[in-house]
Amino acid sequence: MPISAIDAISPAFQHTRQQLFQPFRIGQWVRIALVGLLAGELSSGGGCNSIQFPTNTSGGIHRFAGPALPNIPPGMLAALVGFLVVFGILFWFLWIYLNSVMRFVLFDTVIAKECRIRRGWSARQRPGQHYFLWQLLFFFAFPLSLALLVGLPVLFGFALGWFKEPKQHLVGLILGGMALFFVFFAVLVVWLVVHVLTKDFVVPQMALEDISAFEGWRRLLPQLESEKGNYAGYIVMKIVMALGVAVVIGIITFIVILLVLIPVGGFGAIAVLGGKAAGLQWNLYTISVTVVVASVVLAFLVYVISLISVPAMIFFPAYSIYFFASRYAALDALLHPVRPPFTPPPPEAPPLPPEPQPIG
């Protein structure tokens, strides 16, 4: 019988407690943090607010960095910018592919209550590739939808000359701007809802039946039509719980990040002052070293946040699995395997009487 969004909370909590704390295994915790981070589940754990650093440039850092930037030749600077653009595009594609495969590794981790990255990576390449293609099409669909629903009305306004003489079309511009804002908001909400429903309810079908995301959606749509209220309640409950988890994890993350940034900031200040004393200037090499070091520090901080968010990384997938398992027989059979009835062993035959001993 299908359960409600509220009824799925308790088994998800029980599952999370059993997987993470009965017993507690640091190796599993570390691996789940990596899998959840690559699977994009860090946002479900609340993430953290953007970290702001002091922006006062009146000190020695400004004097150290400011005059040296013009020393980079324009051609070398253009090559560096081009390299960063190409690297960023390639990195984005690589990240989407890692995210696609790791989504299935996380699914297997929650089901089996055991995180095996190498085995999951090898076994989930095929559904990961299907999900990778879906994500590429889905991500490109968002700006395309905005271009059609928002860009075309803006071009229409230019064609009518509203932007050349805005005072004469002030009412139309205000009403049109408000309408475009609501259209943009509606497209964003639909995009986010489809993304959540895909990773929560389509991915399990792809994992268990080796089907495409489009086939998974074809099967999911009739359920959404027949249970609008239950699925709407699921989305609302997930938003409410995500906000609550975001507050808790955000507070813990803020404290931990402060403790981590104290030694890192001290080391950075010493490095900057030492470079200034040694007469170093900003050039291609010092900028490259700074970017590499900053990237390593940022990756370390993100992974620390991921370690803090491990309980949420297990709870939210488990919540979706228990909610959907009551509506998807294949998942329910995997989550609650039916054990064969116990049959007692056949009774042992009575021991044979001892053979008579010969007389004499």
Sequence and secondary structure as in RCSB ss.txt:
>XXXX:A:sequence
MPISAIDAISPAFQHTRQQLFQPFRIGQWVRIALVGLLAGELSSGGGCNSIQFPTNTSGGIHRFAGPALPNIPPG
MLAALVGFLVVFGILFWFLWIYLNSVMRFVLFDTVIAKECRIRRGWSARQRPGQHYFLWQLLFFFAFPLSLALLV
GLPVLFGFALGWFKEPKQHLVGLILGGMALFFVFFAVLVVWLVVHVLTKDFVVPQMALEDISAFEGWRRLLPQLE
SEKGNYAGYIVMKIVMALGVAVVIGIITFIVILLVLIPVGGFGAIAVLGGKAAGLQWNLYTISVTVVVASVVLAF
LVYVISLISVPAMIFFPAYSIYFFASRYAALDALLHPVRPPFTPPPPEAPPLPPEPQPIG
>XXXX:A:secstr
    TTTTHHHHHHHHHHHHHTT  HHHHHHHHHHHHHTTTTGGGT           SSHHHHHHGGGGGGS HH
HHHHHHHHHHHHHHHHHHHHHHHHHHHHHHHHHHHHHT   HHHHHHHTHHHHHHHHHHHHHHHHHHHHHHIIII
IHHHHHHHHHTTTTSGGGGHHHHHHHHHHHHHHHHHHHHHHHHHHHHIIIIIHHHHHHH   HHHHHHHHHHHHH
HTHHHHHHHHHHHHHHHHHHHHHHHHHHHHHHHHHHHHHHHHHHHHHHHHHHTT    HHHHHHHHHHHHHHHHH
HHHHHHHHTHHHHHHHHHHHHHHHHTT HHHHHHHS                        
